[in-house]
Amino acid sequence: MNVKMVTGNEAAALGALRAGCRFYAGYPITPSSEIMENMSRDLPKVCGKFIQMEDEIASIAAIIGASLTGEKSMTATSGPGFSLMQENLGFAAMGEIPCVVVNVQRGGPSTGLPTRVAQADVMQARWGTHGDHEIIALCPSSIQETYELIIDAFNFSEIYRTPVVFLMDEALAHIREKLVIPENVTIIERPKPKDGPKDYKPFDINVGDIPPLANFGSGYKYHITGLVHDETGFPTDDPQITTDLLKRITTKISKNSSKIVKTKTFMTDDAEILLISYGSSVRAAKESVLQLRNDNIKVGLLQLLTIWPFPSSVIHEISKKMKRIYLVEMNLGQLYAETRIVIDSNIPLIKVNRIDGELITPCEISSKVKEG
Amino acid sequence: MYNNIILDRLRVDKLPTMWCPGCGHGIILAALLKSIDKMGWEKENTVVVSGIGCAGRVPGYIDACTLHTTHGRALGFATGIKFAHPELNVIAVMGDGDASAIGGNHLIHAARRNIDITAIVFNNDIYGMTGGQKSPTTPHGYNSTTSQYGNAEIPFDLCKLVEGAGATFVAREIQSNHINLEKIILKALQKKGFSFVEAFSVCPTSFGRRNKLTSDATKNIDWVKSMSVTKAQAEKRTPEELEGKIITGVFVDIERPEFIESYLKYDLSGANCEK
């Protein structure tokens, strides 16, 4: 058994390399910088490319460019840098170019609390870039999950031909715990086009909702633009083509949400009270469940590993048998509205939040639950 | 003969271009296509990247791998492509505002890094596509929709900027001096390292009409000609005489370690990279 003691940032880099990431471009920012440093050390060993760019805008631009040549590509940043990346994140969504963007969340807004934990970019991940779009965002709570889930992030980006946001947080990035390197993992490679270069269209809906992306330099020549485009990739402002394009690039993710949504449950079988959480606050929530169970309170936990697309069906289903639900987040309740609309209105949904840069504690959650 | 070369390298089904009558961009595009052809670059292994604006539409007309990205970011995307696959021939096409205002940071850092990309700025002294606002290259005292009483700012000398940042090839030419423009672009494409060409275009619609040059292309071209001075001529003139002039020629043609070659040398020296 291959076991390591690593931090979350190290696990993210290790998982990315295992997933086949061979191109990293980034700009230093706390608390994500160790991902960059690890990639700088380890990518050359596997003949990968590492480049430190002049800012976050150039970093995401470079990984999108590299991805177009067929390399699995990644950048990592934190809140302020993630804000700078938003325009090009939308370019990747519009051009349907796979890439993985890690955001190790810290306190905000603005420079905020650079060395402190927060989960304040959940909505930035969803709606940070302009225009109607869908995004995939995954959120691990442990070192093991970080390693395994970032492999899913790369796989989803290739399967759905989309950027994927990997939402970590400062606490997870810097804790050190056991990582068991799995012997077997599923790695998805980019589907190759069936059409030859002459007939190839980069957005050909006749071959499916997610047309294969040919790599630059592989004998194919075509055009990609951030403008609304037809199946050939060239710009158009035809109202019908515009509607069809936007519907396709959103539904390709929303209609596959059951395949993308990952959740875990903890002691929910007989639970009457449910905690919902994600990221490092899951760790406190789990401990809180144990505390409350000691007091004979029947509580369980639903952990969201996928934040976007939102796990609406899973939450709706599990909520039916609950008397009360607590949404535990280290922000002011960014997922409250999303959660509220998927559970019946007669079931109370109560916010449990912490925003002071400290990790939320099990006792805080437990006492909130005991308040009723 | 030239016509056939140009047509072969164009996506003719995308013609006519979306540029205004009298626009200089098509002439610069022709020089670029002829230079690419002289390099013998295969279309499938040539990548042309652009940002936003009138120059941003250039790649759409070129029969190659083409990428029309976000405003100012062409060089970021181009860097990723070239670094990931150094065997590809990568050209970044930018407008003056695209390259030197919103994209200025990427321009100086691509030059400093000395990555083997050719950057061509189609400089028409104005933001044409958005309706004629002043750009960082709009001459002092000239009018635009955002300098309606004369431009109070001092324009960039883009060649000096890029030279200072470390580019290994820096040149400027006006579109009407077409033969020389083509020669200069060819030299830039041949250069191993970051090469930069500032190609002076004209924008009769948005610059000319507001600066007593009218929308008549010939008057705009004549004005650019009248403002231009070759490097050799410039050496005989005083700084006062050269105020506001467009100095043309090759300013830098030097050797420095190229970024990707250095990466292969330092970072990948210990790795077994046979694929």
Interface residues (C-beta under 8 A of the other chain):
Chain A: F23 A25 P44 K45 V46 C47 K49 F50 I51 M53 E54 D55 I57 A58 S59 I60 A61 A62 I63 I64 G65 A66 S67 L68 T69 G70 E71 S73 E87 N88 F91 P197 F216 G217 S218 G219 Y220 K221 Y222 H223 I224 T225 G226 L227 F234 P235
Chain B: K14 K43 E44 N45 V47 V49 P59 G60 D63 A64 C65 T66 L67 H68 T69 T70 R73 L75 G76 F77 A78 T79 G80 I81 F83 A84 H85 E87 L88 N105 H106 H109 Y263 D267 L268 G270 A271 N272 C273 K275
